[in-house]
Amino acid sequence: MAKERKYTVTLTNEERKLCQKAAKQTTSTVVRSRYLILIAADSNHAKKSLTYEDIANKTGTTVPTVINTLKRFCTGGILEATVTKRNPKSDSARLKVDGELEARIVAKACTKPPDGYSRWTLDMLEEAICIILQENPSFNVDSVDRSTIGRALKRNDLRPHVTDYWCIPPEEDAEFVANMEDILDIYQTPFDPKRPLWCMDEKPYQLLDEVRQPLPMRPGDPTKVDSEYVRDGTCSVFCFIQPHHGTIHAEVEETRTAVDWANKIKYLVDTIEPDAEKIVLVMDNLNVHSISSLYKAFPPEEARRIAKKLEVHYTPKHGSWLDIAEIAINIITRECLNRRIPGIEKLREEVTAWLTKYNQNPTPINWQFTTEKARIKLKRLYPNIDKAYEARDKRAMEKYKKVEKTEATDEEKQE
């Protein structure tokens, strides 16, 4: 025999409409089912009184859920019945890690790992947190397992096993800021065919040959490449990009000397941009990236002729990310070079084929980082002007006191 209903629900027209509307709008299946339970149990609009089991079957829930929802409605109303609450006796409600302890876990994970280790592991963090709990009995927790620590790290988007390599510039560095703003202003200049902008950089590349031919990809299996390979030497890929058009030029050389760089610059001046009055060239501070390299490769007259067509701008130290040529190198690496290529001649063939295809429809570089954004996001790199003036005044005062002391000593000697 079905269990007789103990809790009766009586909804007004407004309350019923509210429940119907809320049941459609909510994204929580738990909350939706509770609204449906109230609607099904409403005695004002039901043709017959439904049992707990009937309501559960109609709403797709269980009898205990129906009883609990109707009980909470009778004691507190619609809001009390539909708001999701954890059972205070459940494991989820009795979480070991509160806000303060989670902050301790996060702080520990952000510190330097113990000597001999490259990073924190969950097991190491578990031991470290146990020590913290023993030193702080106020937490009322004996231990925290590694899964709990893992969830705490995940909630705070911490991944100790991941390292992101980045050029870190020094703080309050006037030289870095000056070069950075110079480069950023150049990138904001509209394209001028008489003064085209070009960026250049190089990429070292290791030539590798296969010992065994890779197995091709097939449904269910990726391409399989043998872990053994044959070293075939190294070379350098010189890369130039015109940011406004997106055109890329690249050449492969066995070495990366001053002569190699000078010949690539001559190619840029005489072959790529023969009609330009001045070529604006952006590159990093590599030792061979110098006008002096032209004099190592050509007679003085020729070197001077090439140099007079260049307007060179260097990216700051630890600021190679400001060179748009790195974007071009990343594109070439991702689409062409990210594999084993045997021999320099084969590499030249592959790079030439890729350039021919890419330059048929190049993509202009949409550089978004401006000087205005740099002054906000990289404010810590800008020198403190007030601090500089204070240092100057302090130095002047010390010099003045030193002079006064010297004069006083001279007067004493005269007396």
N, C-alpha and C positions, 0 to 999 in steps of 0.2 A: 504494500500500500504506500502511495506517495506521501511524502512528509508534508504535513499541514503547514501553511505559511504562517509565520509568527509576525513578520514585518509587513505592514501595508504601506503602499506608496500612493499618494494622491497628488497629482500635478495639475496646476492651473493651465489654462490655454497658453499663457505667456511662458511658463516654465517648460511646457512640452515643446513649444516652438524653439526655445533656447536649446534644449537638449538635442533636437533634430538638427538644428543648424550647427551646433558644436560637434556633433558626431560626424558631419560631412567635412568640416574644416580641419579637424585635428589630424596630425600625422602619426600620433601614437595609437597603436592597435589596442593597447591596454585601456587607455582613456576612452577610445571609441566604444569598446565593448561595455564599459560601465555606463555610458550614456544609453546604449541600446538596452541594457538591463532595466534601467529606470523607465524607459519608454514602454517596454514590454510589460512591466509590473504595474503600470499606471492603472489604478482601479476606475478612474473617471472615464477612460476611453476604451476599456477592455470589455468585450461582449461577455466574457466569462472569466472567473478568477483562475489564473494560472498557478500551477505549483512551481516550487523551486526547480524541479527537474524540467518542466515544460519551458520555463524561461531560459534555463541553461541550454536546452536543445535549440531553442529559437535564436539565441544570440551566439551560439558556438562557444560557450564557456563551460565552466564546471559548476556544480552545485555549491561548493564552498565559496567560490567567487561571487555567485549570486547572493548568498546569504550575507557575506561580508559587506557587499555593496549596499544592500537594502538596510542593513543594520546601521551603517555609517550615515545613510541618508536620514533615517529616522532620528538619529542623535544630533546630526549637524547640518543637514540640508544637502543641496545638489553639489556644492563646492566640496564639502567634506567627503561625499561619496565618490567623486570622480578624480580628485587629486591623488596621484600615485604616491604612496607612502611605503617605505620599507618596514617589514616586521622588525621591531627592535631586538628580537631574539635571533635574527638571521645573521649569518656570517658577513654578509655585505654591509649590514648596518654597524657591525662591530669591527670597523676597519682599524687595523693597527697603526697605519700611517696617517697622522693628522697633518695640518698645514705646517707646523713647526718642524716635525720630524722629516717631512718631505723636503723642506728647505735645507735641512742638514744633509740629506742624501744628495741633493743637487749640488750643494756647496762642496761636498767631498768629491763628487765625480768631476768637478771642474778644477780640482787641485792637481799638482804633479803626482804621478804614480810613484810607488816605492822604488828604491834603487834596484836596478836590474830588470825593470819592466817598462815596456813601451807605452802601455795604456792600462786603464782600469778595466778589470773584468767583473762580472757579476759576483763571482765567488770572492774576489778580493774586496769588493764593496760590502758584501755581506759580513765579512770578518771585521772590516773597519767600522761598520754601523753597530755591530754587536759591542765593540769597545765603547763607542759613544753612549750606547744605552746603559752600559754598566756604570759609566761615569756620571750619568744623568738619570737617577731613579725616578725623577718627576714624570718621565714619559710613561711609566707604568707598563712598559713593554719589555719582555725578556729578550726577544730576538725578532728579526725580520728576515724572511727567506728571500732567495734570489729572484723569484717570480714577482714578488711585491716590489722589490727594488727596480726590476725591469719595467714594470708598469709606471712607476714614478718617473723614471727617465723618459719613457715614451710620452707621458703627459706633458713634460717640459721640453720635448723635442731635443733631447740630448742623445748623441750617438758617439760614445767614446771610441768606437772602432773605426770611425771615419775621420780622415785628415784631409783638409782642403788646402792646397798650396796656393799662396798668394804673395805678391810683392808688398811688403809692409814698409811704408815710408816712415822716416823719423818724424817726431812731433816738433812743431814750431820750427820748421825748416824753411827759411826764406828762399834759399836757392831752389828747392823743390817746387815751392809755390810759384816762383817767377817763371820757371820753365813750363810748369803745368799750364798756367794761364796763357802763356804764349802759344802753346800747342792748341789749347781749346779755342782761342780766338781765331786761329788759322782754320780750324775745322768749321767754324761758323761763317767763314768768308764764302760768298757765292762763287761759282765756277767762272773762271776767266781763261779763255783759250790761249791768251798771250802769257798768262802766269798760271799754268796748270799745277795742281797739287798732286804729288806722288809720295807714297810711303813705302819704305823698304825694310826688309829684315831677312835673316837667314835661318835655316833649320838644318842642324846636323842629321844625317840619315845613315842608318846601318844597313848595308846590303846583305841580304840573307837568301840562301838557296834551300830548297827542300831536299831532305834525304829520301823521303817517300812521298809520293803524290797524295794530296788531300783527297778524302772521300767526299763526293759531292752531296749537297743537301738533298733530302728526300722527305716525303710526308712522315712526320713523327721524329725525324732525326735532323739535327743541324749539320753544317759542314764540319767534318772532323779533320783537324790538322795535327800531324805528328809533333810531339814535343821536341824531337831532335831536329837540328838544322845545321847548315854549314855557313860559317861566316865568310863573307866575300869582301870585306873592307868597309870603309866609311867614305862618305862624301858630304857635300853641302848643297842645299837647295836655296838659291838666291831668289827672293820674291819681291816684286813691285806691284802695287795696286793704286789705281786712280779712284779715290773714294767717291767722287761725284758721279762717275759712270759705272764703277764697279769692275772695270777692266783689270785683269791680272796678267802679269808677265812673270815667268819663272824660268830659271836655267839651272842646270846641274853641273857642278864642278867637283873635281877630285879634292881640291883644297879650298881653304878660306883665308887667303892671304890678302895683303894690301893690293897686290897686282890683280888678283881676281876681282876684288871690289872695284878697283879703278876701271877695269874693262867693262864691268856691268854699268857703271855710271856713264861711260862713253857711249855705250849702246843706248842708254836712256836718252842722252842728249842728242845724238846724231841720227838714231833710227826711229825711236818711239816718238820723240817730241822735237823734230828738226826745225819746226816753225815757231817754237816758243821763244819769247824774248827772255824770260827768266823762268826756271823751274823751281818751284817751292818743294823742297825735299825734307821729309820728316823721317828720322831714324833714331836709333838708340846710341848710347855712348861707347860702343865697341871701339877698341883701339885702332882698328883699320878703317873705321868710318871717319876719315879725316881728309881734308884737302891735300895734306901732305902725301897721302897715298897716291895721288895723281902724279906727283913728281917722281915717285918710285917706278911708275909704269910708263911714263911718256916723257919726251923732251920738254924742257921748260915752256917753250912757246905753246905746245899742244896742251900741256897741263893747265896753263893759265887760261887758254881759250875755253876749256871745259869748265874750269872753276868760275869764270865770269858769268856763266849761264846758270849757276846754282845759287839758290838762297836756302841755306841749310838751317834746320831747326832740330835741336836734340831734345829727346824726351829726358826728364830728370832721372837720376839714379833711383832705383827701386820704383820706377814709374814706367816700365816698358809696356804696361797694359794700355798706355796712352797711344801706342803706335798701332794704327789701323792695319798695318801689314801683318800683325799677329792674327787678325781676323782672317785675312787671306790665307795665311799658313794653316790655320785651323780648318778652313774649308778644303784646302788641298789634301791635308792629312786625312780628314774624315772620308773624302770621296775617292781619293786616289792612292795615298801612300800608306794607309793603315792595313798593311799586308806584307808578306815577304816577297821582295823583288830581287832577283839575282843579277848582279852585274850593273855597271854604271850605264852602259849603252841601253840595256833594257829599261832602266829607270828613266832615261831621257826619252825613250819612245813613249812610255806610259804617260809621263808628264806632258809631253807635246800633244798627245792625243786628247788628254783631259782638257788642256788649255784651249785647243781648237774648238771643242764642244762647248766649254763654259763661256768663252768670249763671244759666241754667237748670240747669247742673250744674257749678258752679265747683270748682276743685281747691285744697284747703288747702295752704298753704306749709309744707313740712317742713324747717324751719330747723335745720341740724345743728351749726353753728359756735357753741360755747358759750364761756363765760368760762374754763373749765378748759382747753379746747383752745387758746384764745388765749394763755394764759400759757405754753404749751409751744411752739406754732408761731410765735408772734410775740414770743418772749422778748426779741429785740433791741430791741423798741420800749419795753420797760419800763425805767424809770430805775434806775441803779445806786445803791442806797441807801447802801452803804458809801462810795461816791465822794462822795455828797452830804454825808454827815457829815464826811468828811475836808476837803471844801471849807469847811464851816462852821467846823470847828476851826481850819483854817489862817487863815481870815478873823478869827476871834476872837483868835488869837495875834498876828497883825499889828496888830490894833487895840490889844491890850494892850502890845505893844512900842512903839507910837506914843505911848501915854499915858505909859509909863515914860520915854521919851526927852524928852517935853515937860516932865515933872516934874523930870527931871535938869537940863534947860536952865534952868528957873525957879530951881532951887536955886543954880546957878552964878551967875545974875544977882544973887541976893540976897547971895551972898558977896562 
